[in-house]
Amino acid sequence: MKVRKIIAMFIWVALLVSPAGAHPASKVQLSFDTETQLLTVDFTHKVKDLQAHFIYQVQVELNKVTIIEQSLKSQDDSSQGSLVYRIIDAKPGDQIKVITRCNKSGNRAAKLIIEAPGKE
């Protein structure tokens, strides 16, 4: 009986410790230039080891339809990343949603409604 309690406690502690340091991006910012049709995605994701912990996937949706999925092997540096996509089908009033996924744990998303030129 005592052995079972020790094993259960060990498993419980291992589960608590394993996600330590794992976290999604703390911030995702989007900007869209209607003239160039370029979407800029900037994310903040502070990590200690770029090889072991990074944003590994970015998904771009236009009006709730996935139009881009990109897999990454690293991020720009130990605190952030920046990506640029050309979205030729986007028009004023459309919604763009970007989801960033951490290879260790969690997702962070941001949304943007495209403004008519001159209203930004």
Residue pairs with C-beta under 8 A, 6 or more apart in sequence:
19 104
19 105
21 48
21 53
21 104
22 53
22 102
22 104
22 105
22 106
23 45
23 102
23 104
23 105
23 106
24 45
24 100
24 101
24 102
24 105
24 106
24 107
24 108
25 43
25 44
25 45
25 55
25 100
25 102
25 108
26 44
26 45
26 46
26 108
27 43
27 44
27 108
28 41
28 42
28 43
28 44
28 98
28 100
28 108
28 109
28 110
29 41
29 42
29 43
29 110
30 39
30 40
30 41
30 42
30 96
30 98
30 110
30 111
30 112
31 39
31 40
31 42
31 112
32 38
32 39
32 40
32 87
32 90
32 96
32 112
32 114
33 40
34 92
34 114
34 115
34 116
34 117
34 120
35 117
36 86
37 86
37 87
37 88
37 90
38 84
38 85
38 86
38 87
39 60
39 84
39 85
39 86
39 87
39 90
39 96
39 98
39 112
40 82
40 83
40 84
41 58
41 60
41 82
41 83
41 84
41 85
41 98
41 100
41 110
42 80
42 81
42 82
43 55
43 75
43 80
43 81
43 82
43 100
43 108
44 79
44 80
45 54
45 55
45 75
45 79
45 80
45 81
45 100
45 102
46 78
46 79
47 53
47 54
47 75
47 78
47 79
48 78
50 74
50 75
50 77
50 78
51 74
53 102
53 103
53 104
54 72
54 73
54 74
54 75
54 102
54 103
55 72
55 75
55 81
55 100
55 101
55 102
55 103
56 71
56 72
56 73
56 101
56 102
56 103
57 69
57 70
57 71
57 72
57 100
57 101
58 68
58 69
58 70
58 72
58 83
58 98
58 99
58 100
58 101
59 66
59 68
59 69
59 70
59 98
59 99
59 101
60 66
60 67
60 68
60 69
60 85
60 87
60 96
60 97
60 98
61 67
61 95
61 96
61 97
61 98
61 99
62 87
62 89
62 90
62 94
62 95
62 96
63 94
63 95
64 95
64 97
67 87
67 89
68 85
70 83
72 81
75 81
76 82
87 96
90 96
90 114
91 114
92 114
92 115
92 116
92 117
93 113
93 114
94 113
94 114
95 111
95 112
95 113
95 114
96 111
96 112
96 113
96 114
97 109
97 110
97 111
97 112
98 109
98 110
98 111
99 107
99 108
99 109
100 107
100 108
100 109
101 107
